[in-house]
């Protein structure tokens, strides 16, 4: 059985990451899952955002957690990806929602209303200003959508095992993914994470440390790998029997897998 193809921050190779436009493009390409990072705004909204600050994708100063949703909604989060876009006469004729800040609620609504099942991998970022409030808000939203049970399309990921433990306490049926950034952390993590948790190593770490790949396979856990963008990376994942590949190029991964 081939791995699930998950769009990393949407179809982020072609489109500006974490925008509705990037996720729509990923769905149009056939992505079976969508991955997003979430942060909490100053007025308590979960927004799809990777960086702590706004410099890279918002092209302005400031920290996400100190801004309200209304503050963020004033920004264009696509300009950094296409600096010549202002010369495109049709640019501002497009749906503004494809360029503005994306709330997790809006992403959930998009998936809920899509005509086929799509899963969502939500990564909570840590350390953050609001600590455990991120997980509490996330679980509240899951309950609102009826997605806190064993058939939920959502799984929660984090590099912080304590953050995942919070989710486990609040919503014990939601699937959890322990992200792994450094190979040397696995011996400690495997002793503290839940027995049915998924593991999520980076493909670069798997390539640099073949022993890590062997140990993860030997653990019997499902493996979800990020960020898989090339045929070489995909071949490694296939050789390990991974269950999901998280890619900036979901359409290309599907083309390689399904012809």
Steps between C-alpha positions, in 0.01 A plus 500: 500500500648834397542791743247776543608821327470803729545857378758681714353844581289445188647471151779722632751435222277694259282711729563714806497271803211488746266697273159374397625518142780256582260252659246524217782434254605195704145364500471561126823302456346206686670531839356253749608702801588858589767605750501828688676670789287695746564796724270700727426867440475759778119476486489121515472383138694204366667600174698292252849640537848350529734781605491677834521839329362664186822593323518220245143443386332820619789725396460717806623522857318344790429172677192295412398446863486875568268570206123471483331316217389837362864617500610195302206528263643826368805323359557328167671166566569425134718798403821342636453197274439705187679835534406594143133426563416868531558525124226242436183691414282203595658447840251698704205365305560164671323405822669702776452210742761308301759763595411594857566332833339157526331394821498135599121524515486599132730214406282257695189635324669453163580138577158432655324626187731330248333220299753232604667411828812702566707472815675783683829483689512794743836589654499706818810718532703523821628678698235771462369797699171332590629154592233236544226735378587397144405137566190596699373722218577228245307235691207742546489545123522126441203445730302771326548320167436159656856401417623392843414130458685202354363568148627859498673615180739702718824386657710726721878528464769671702869486581389549863393174660350692791272684254386168359439367850268797557299408191492137612352602836241731342407283200635147551362366170681750275804360319836648601826536311830550684718701264872421510755758398821342634587129491665504842168594665321180400634278784351745751177561310419134451490456878252781564260512204177303488504143367274583204652834406622547144859617446589778258868526407645742246620339179840671527554346843402156370750533218778627725436236768400165344502347848210723600294370210572141601407566862175672406399216270592248771278686749194396299354849509342674202747745345409834339794676333558869423590676266508262202547689173709281267489155344807407704326597825184317401694184412656503848156534658363214291790278603412565865128439457400842632127573527504868398730736310467872569602699193514854363421334164198274558409486132850384405501235774166366376634494146801295611286263705205454267639587158 
